[in-house]
Amino acid sequence: MMHIKIKALCLFRHQDKVLLSYGYDPAKDETYLRPIGGGIEFGETSTQAIAREVLEEIQQQICKPQLLGVLENLFTFDGQQGHEIVFVYEAEFVAPAVYESIEISGCETDGSTYIAQWLSREQIEQKQYLIYPKGIEQWLFKS
């Protein structure tokens, strides 16, 4: 039986750029972008989950988390159907040095690694990257 996953993702912004991680779907042969974050564990709030996920994945503490909204995402990844409810946050890093990093290395709980980069709207549009989950575009850049 398939289950709906509950996730929390966090947007970080700095100087008209947003921090997004690169992902790859082998079934679609598609490179895409997504914010840092992951699953919410039983007994944990979405705010606690985003702080834990960012700490686990990129070893950074966050402050001032604010809920931007909630998305329902129906998708396929690596040929498998998925369904998730996603709490989308924005926050700031405690350590200012993170904002000066060009690339940030991340590690998922399954051991897979990724690279996150600060990207401008123009860089995303120029490369025509897809950004997941669908609907998150509305919050990427402050107007």
C-alpha positions as CSV (number, residue, x, y, z in Angstrom):
1,M,0.0,0.0,0.0
2,M,1.3,3.4,-0.9
3,H,1.4,6.2,1.7
4,I,1.3,9.9,1.5
5,K,4.6,11.4,2.8
6,I,4.7,14.5,4.9
7,K,7.7,16.7,4.3
8,A,9.2,20.1,5.2
9,L,11.3,22.1,2.8
10,C,13.1,25.4,3.5
11,L,14.0,28.3,1.3
12,F,17.0,30.3,2.0
13,R,17.5,33.6,0.2
14,H,20.5,36.0,-0.1
15,Q,21.1,38.9,-2.5
16,D,18.4,38.0,-5.0
17,K,19.5,34.3,-5.0
18,V,17.9,31.2,-3.5
19,L,19.7,28.1,-2.2
20,L,18.5,25.0,-4.1
21,S,19.9,21.5,-4.4
22,Y,20.4,19.5,-7.6
23,G,18.6,16.2,-8.0
24,Y,18.4,13.7,-10.9
25,D,15.6,11.4,-12.0
26,P,17.2,8.5,-13.9
27,A,13.8,7.3,-15.4
28,K,13.2,10.8,-16.9
29,D,16.9,11.6,-17.5
30,E,16.1,14.9,-15.8
31,T,18.1,17.2,-13.6
32,Y,16.0,19.3,-11.4
33,L,16.2,21.7,-8.4
34,R,14.6,21.6,-5.0
35,P,14.9,23.2,-1.6
36,I,16.7,21.5,1.3
37,G,14.5,19.5,3.6
38,G,12.9,16.1,4.0
39,G,10.4,14.0,5.9
40,I,8.7,14.9,9.1
41,E,9.1,12.2,11.8
42,F,6.3,11.0,14.1
43,G,6.0,13.3,17.1
44,E,7.9,16.2,15.4
45,T,6.4,19.5,14.2
46,S,7.2,20.7,10.7
47,T,9.3,23.5,12.2
48,Q,11.3,21.0,14.2
49,A,11.7,18.8,11.1
50,I,13.1,21.6,9.0
51,A,15.7,22.5,11.6
52,R,16.7,18.9,12.0
53,E,16.8,18.2,8.3
54,V,19.0,21.2,7.5
55,L,21.3,20.3,10.4
56,E,21.6,16.6,9.3
57,E,22.0,17.4,5.6
58,I,24.3,20.4,5.5
59,Q,25.4,20.7,9.2
60,Q,23.9,24.2,9.6
61,Q,21.7,25.7,12.2
62,I,18.8,27.9,11.2
63,C,16.8,30.7,12.8
64,K,13.6,32.6,12.2
65,P,11.7,29.9,10.4
66,Q,8.4,31.1,8.9
67,L,5.8,28.9,7.2
68,L,5.1,30.2,3.7
69,G,2.5,27.7,2.8
70,V,1.6,24.0,2.2
71,L,1.6,22.2,-1.1
72,E,0.1,18.9,-2.2
73,N,2.4,17.2,-4.7
74,L,1.5,14.3,-6.9
75,F,4.5,13.2,-9.0
76,T,6.6,10.3,-10.4
77,F,10.2,9.8,-9.5
78,D,12.4,7.0,-11.0
79,G,9.2,5.5,-12.5
80,Q,7.3,5.3,-9.2
81,Q,4.3,7.4,-8.3
82,G,4.5,9.6,-5.2
83,H,2.2,11.7,-3.2
84,E,3.3,14.2,-0.5
85,I,2.1,17.1,1.6
86,V,4.9,19.7,1.8
87,F,5.3,22.4,4.4
88,V,7.3,25.2,2.8
89,Y,9.4,27.4,5.1
90,E,11.8,30.3,4.7
91,A,14.5,30.7,7.3
92,E,18.0,32.2,7.8
93,F,21.3,30.5,8.6
94,V,22.8,31.2,12.0
95,A,26.4,31.2,10.5
96,P,26.8,34.1,8.1
97,A,29.7,32.2,6.3
98,V,27.1,30.0,4.6
99,Y,25.9,32.9,2.5
100,E,29.4,33.3,1.1
101,S,29.7,29.7,-0.1
102,I,29.3,29.1,-3.8
103,E,28.4,25.5,-3.4
104,I,27.2,23.6,-0.3
105,S,27.6,19.8,-0.1
106,G,24.7,17.9,1.4
107,C,24.1,14.3,2.4
108,E,20.8,12.5,2.7
109,T,20.0,10.0,5.4
110,D,20.4,7.2,2.8
111,G,24.0,8.3,2.2
112,S,23.4,9.9,-1.2
113,T,25.1,13.2,-1.6
114,Y,24.1,16.4,-3.4
115,I,25.3,19.9,-4.2
116,A,23.3,23.0,-3.4
117,Q,24.0,26.4,-5.0
118,W,22.9,29.9,-4.6
119,L,21.0,30.6,-7.9
120,S,19.4,33.8,-9.3
121,R,16.1,33.8,-11.2
122,E,18.1,34.5,-14.4
123,Q,20.4,31.5,-13.8
124,I,17.4,29.2,-13.3
125,E,15.5,30.5,-16.3
126,Q,18.6,30.4,-18.5
127,K,19.3,26.7,-17.8
128,Q,15.5,26.0,-17.9
129,Y,15.7,24.0,-14.7
130,L,12.6,22.3,-13.4
131,I,11.9,23.1,-9.7
132,Y,10.1,20.7,-7.4
133,P,7.7,20.4,-5.8
134,K,5.5,22.0,-8.4
135,G,3.9,25.2,-7.1
136,I,7.0,26.3,-5.0
137,E,7.9,28.9,-7.7
138,Q,5.6,31.4,-6.1
139,W,7.8,31.6,-3.0
140,L,11.3,31.3,-4.5
141,F,12.0,35.0,-4.9
142,K,10.6,37.9,-2.9
143,S,8.8,40.4,-5.1
